Amino acid sequence: MAIETAVEREIMLADFGVAATFTPAAGGGGSIVGILDNDYEAADIGGSVSFAVSRPRFTCRTADVANASDGDSLVVEGINYVIRVVMNDGTGMTELMLEVA
């Protein structure tokens, strides 16, 4: 089932989201709600030992981060992140790829 309306997006974020503080480099910003995922992926750089790499990302309403860009900051659950990639999916939601600051 697609989440197609603003009301459905609000319900989803109310149920599964966490509060965050978005601060664009240009100033402004404020409190937003989104879903934080911080999974790990195995990285093989050659050799006999592999290691895990963290891939934090934050999914939120596009309207809340319409002016987001690489280098802006986001604070989620007390952790400071730098936004590295902004991916607007065209449905009203945006995924922010993050890096711990």
C-alpha positions, 0 to 999 in steps of 0.5 A: 500500500502506497502512502499517497496523501499528506494525511497518511504521511502524517499518520505514519510519522506519528506512529513510527517517527522520532523528533529531530532538529534540522538546521540548513547551512543557510540558517533557519530550520527547526523541529521535524519528525522522521524515521531514523534507520541506522543499519550496518552493512558488511564491507569487504576491502580485501584481506581476511577480516571484513568489518561493518559500516554504519549507514544512518538515514532519516526519512521525513516529509519533503515539505519539512526539508525542501531546502536540504542539501549536502552539509546541512545538519540534523540532530536525532536522539542527541546525535549530531549528523551531517546530511550527505545526500538528499533523495526526494522520492517524488511522493512527498517523502525524502530520505537523507543519507547521514554521516555522524558529525 
